Amino acid sequence: MADDPTSIYLFVSSVALGLKIRCSTASKVKRDRISNIAAKKRHSRDSVNHQIFHKLINVELDQKIYAIHDSVDLLAQFNNGNLSRADVVLALSRRSCDIGRKELNSVTEELYDEAYLEAKSLDDEIPEGCASLPMLGLPVSIKDCVHMKGCDSTLGAVARCFKPAVEDAFLVQLLRRAGCIPFVR
């Protein structure tokens, strides 16, 4: 009777069904755990109250900044004194927060306050030996897959959340040496 094809089929089917039930339960637990980690990451990003957003919005200045599509033109505006680096960082940070975070969910780390303070210090006084830097004060966004000290490089994997890099990647080091200011990831 044990060699009966029907019995073997029923046995294999019941074992497969049991495995499927266990696997689907494990998958659900895993999906829930991943969702919880992702929600914690989003909450930690969204709960930050950025101090720079308490400054008054100058719509005309923001529109002027948004109209500049070339970094060479932006750097020329800095050097001519037509725009301040802090105003540009503030405008781009606001836009990144409004569109990048709220509408597109494409922002993983927000460095707005640090970038604003760095830009403000460059506007106040350019440090000795920095005036000749080719991209002095240029705000840049850094992809999430590039390591940046103090920030997560998740590569889209939840398992890499809350594990900040201990040093900057070579690309970030080069950008900083050229005078760039990372403001968002």
C-alpha positions in Angstrom: 0.0 0.0 0.0 3.0 2.3 0.6 4.1 1.8 -2.9 0.7 2.8 -4.3 1.2 5.9 -6.6 -1.8 7.7 -5.1 -0.4 7.3 -1.6 3.0 8.6 -2.6 1.4 11.5 -4.4 -0.7 12.4 -1.4 2.3 12.1 0.9 4.5 14.3 -1.3 1.6 16.8 -1.8 1.0 17.1 2.0 4.8 17.6 2.7 5.0 20.2 -0.1 1.9 22.0 1.3 3.4 22.0 4.8 6.7 23.4 3.5 4.8 26.0 1.5 2.8 27.1 4.5 6.0 27.3 6.6 7.8 29.2 3.8 5.0 31.7 3.3 4.8 32.3 7.1 8.6 32.8 7.2 8.4 35.1 4.1 5.7 37.2 5.8 7.8 37.5 8.9 10.8 38.5 6.8 8.7 41.0 4.8 7.3 42.5 8.1 10.8 42.8 9.5 12.1 44.5 6.4 9.1 46.9 6.4 9.8 47.8 10.0 13.4 48.6 9.4 12.5 50.7 6.3 9.9 52.5 8.3 12.4 53.2 11.1 14.9 54.6 8.5 12.2 56.8 7.0 11.1 58.0 10.4 14.7 58.9 11.5 15.1 60.9 8.3 11.7 62.6 8.4 11.7 63.4 12.1 14.7 65.7 11.9 13.7 69.4 12.3 16.2 71.2 10.1 17.0 74.6 11.5 17.7 76.2 8.2 14.1 75.8 7.1 13.0 78.3 9.7 14.6 81.1 7.6 12.3 83.2 5.5 11.6 82.1 2.0 12.6 84.5 -0.8 10.6 83.2 -3.7 12.3 85.5 -6.3 15.8 84.4 -5.2 14.8 80.8 -5.2 13.4 81.1 -8.7 16.7 82.8 -9.8 18.7 79.9 -8.4 16.5 77.2 -9.9 16.9 78.9 -13.3 20.7 78.3 -13.3 21.2 74.9 -14.9 25.0 75.0 -15.2 27.5 74.6 -12.4 29.9 76.9 -14.3 27.3 79.7 -14.3 26.6 79.0 -10.6 30.3 79.3 -9.7 30.6 82.5 -11.7 27.6 83.9 -9.7 29.4 83.0 -6.5 32.7 84.6 -7.6 30.9 87.8 -8.9 29.1 88.2 -5.6 25.7 87.9 -7.2 24.7 84.9 -5.1 25.7 83.7 -1.7 26.6 80.0 -1.3 24.3 79.8 1.8 21.3 81.1 -0.2 21.9 78.4 -2.9 22.3 75.6 -0.4 19.1 76.8 1.4 17.1 76.9 -1.8 18.4 73.6 -3.1 17.8 72.0 0.3 14.2 73.2 0.4 13.6 71.9 -3.1 15.3 68.6 -2.3 13.1 68.2 0.8 9.9 69.2 -1.0 10.4 67.2 -4.2 13.1 64.6 -3.4 11.8 63.5 -0.1 8.0 64.2 0.0 7.1 63.5 -3.7 9.7 61.1 -5.1 11.0 59.5 -1.9 14.5 59.6 -3.5 16.4 61.2 -0.5 18.1 58.8 1.9 20.2 61.2 4.0 19.7 64.9 4.5 22.8 67.0 5.3 21.1 70.4 5.0 22.1 72.0 8.3 25.8 71.0 8.0 25.9 72.1 4.4 24.3 75.5 5.2 26.7 76.1 8.0 29.7 75.3 5.7 28.4 77.5 3.0 27.7 80.3 5.4 31.2 80.1 6.7 32.6 80.3 3.1 30.4 83.4 2.5 31.7 85.1 5.6 35.4 84.4 5.0 37.1 82.1 2.5 39.9 80.2 4.4 43.5 80.8 3.4 44.5 78.8 0.3 40.9 77.9 -0.6 40.1 80.8 -3.0 41.6 78.9 -5.9 39.6 75.7 -5.4 37.7 75.0 -8.7 34.3 74.2 -7.2 34.4 76.3 -4.0 30.9 76.2 -2.4 29.2 74.1 -5.1 26.4 72.1 -3.5 26.4 68.5 -4.7 24.3 65.4 -4.0 26.0 62.1 -3.4 24.5 58.8 -4.5 23.6 56.4 -1.7 26.0 53.8 -3.1 29.0 56.0 -2.5 30.4 55.8 1.1 30.3 59.1 3.0 31.5 59.4 6.6 28.6 59.2 9.1 26.0 58.2 6.5 24.5 54.9 5.6 25.4 53.4 2.2 22.5 51.0 1.9 22.6 50.3 -1.8 18.8 49.7 -1.5 19.3 46.9 1.0 17.5 47.2 4.4 20.2 45.0 6.0 22.7 47.9 5.5 20.5 50.5 7.3 21.9 52.2 10.5 25.5 51.2 9.6 27.2 54.5 8.8 30.5 54.6 6.8 33.6 55.3 8.8 35.3 57.3 6.1 34.6 59.0 2.8 34.9 57.2 -0.5 37.7 58.5 -2.7 35.2 60.3 -4.9 33.8 62.2 -1.9 37.3 63.1 -0.8 38.0 64.5 -4.3 34.8 66.5 -4.3 35.5 68.0 -0.9 39.1 68.8 -1.8 37.8 70.7 -4.9 35.5 72.7 -2.6 32.2 71.0 -3.0 29.6 70.9 -0.3 27.5 67.6 -0.1 24.0 68.5 1.0 21.9 65.4 0.3 22.1 61.7 -0.5 
